[in-house]
Amino acid sequence: MDFDVTDQVDNSTDFPGQDLMEPVIDRGDGEENSCIMVRGSWNLRGLALVSREFLSGLEDLSRRDYGRMWDLTDVQALDTAGAYVLWQAWGLRFPKHIRLRPEHHSAFQRWQDRPIPPSMREAIRSSDPASRRILSMVERLGDHLLDLAILLGQLVLNLLHLLRHPGDTPWREVSATIHETGGRALGITALVGFLIGVVISYLSSLQLQSLGAQIYIIDILGLSIIRELGPLLAAILVAGRSGSAMTARIGVMRVTQELDALSAMGISPSLRLILPKVIALIISLPLLVVWTDLIALIGGAVSAHLELGIGYHQFFLKLPNAVPLSNLMIGLSKGVVFGLSIALIACHFGLRIQPNTESLGNETTNSVVVAITLVILVDAVFAILFRGIGIR
């Protein structure tokens, strides 16, 4: 390792468009032997100005250009936090060639003397990009789980506060969110539910006719829609429609600094923004499940009447005997869990949005993808836990 501690500082170079308080990485002219210039203020104040994308790019740059000279002589300020960020990006060791001020060397001393666990040391020494990528994914997953746990704990504290102070309950926000997530979603859920009911009934009738078991179309439609497809369709539509809207609204409030204004006024953002959304989805999604089940069964009954000649009165009269009530309770329970999951995911990614438009789009997309994936995962867990209930 070529370690150069120097007190010669060249401040003649100007960087137009860059904030002097913001950490900056300059790769120079792109030549093979050019230096990687590190500039700006690498302290808590300066790091608060950078985004997660900047830190990820720093790690990628360190992996690609580890053998190049790292020049830190133009760093205006460096504390242990900034040294830790660079130390992590370098893989918990100094680059092969580095130029550093004497007064900044002590900031790295704390992390240099810190022992590395054997398992981590082996992972670092094996310069396998796939291993580094897996470790990075595990770290990000841990960050998400920790933030979700903190968010859920804050909601529990808010509920305890409302039990002691019922007058602080944000009824208006809850009512508005129920109307937005439930009332305005009736049309799209009815359309999709009706079409799904028609498709399932039509495809099933083709097979049942060949077996001479047309009457069992009622059992197939009732069990599949009430137990599985109704809750799943309603949750996916709400996740794509309402979940994305929740994430985007919180993100816009972050961009316009409305969240900071609420905190400055002593108003809890979790109490006024997150808790109403969670309560509203827990209430509205089970109701949407019932609505979707009903419309899907009507669509299935229409198709069964046209294809198999089964009367509407016969269809709905035999339905309670074909499908036990426990299936409806399982579907409603799914609606409650789906509503809680979608609201938590939407608010979680909304709070992670940085004050820029790129982060707003990325986190909104992540919110929808993760919410739909979690809904399908929870549905699979329900299928395993209640596989012996409600099926004759």
JOWO-V381214 format. One record per run of one state. SS is the DSSP state (A for helix, B for strand, O for the rest). FROM is the first residue (numbers start at 0). TO is the last residue. Records with the same first field share a line. If there is no record, write none. Layout:
# JOWO-V381214
SS: FROM-TO + FROM-TO
This chain:
# JOWO-V381214
O: 0-0 + 5-22 + 26-34 + 42-42 + 47-50 + 64-67 + 71-73 + 78-78 + 89-95 + 100-100 + 112-116 + 125-127 + 164-164 + 168-169 + 181-181 + 211-212 + 255-256 + 264-267 + 308-310 + 322-323 + 351-355 + 385-391
B: 1-4 + 23-25 + 35-41 + 68-70 + 74-77 + 96-99
A: 43-46 + 51-63 + 79-88 + 101-111 + 117-124 + 128-163 + 165-167 + 170-180 + 182-210 + 213-254 + 257-263 + 268-307 + 311-321 + 324-350 + 356-384
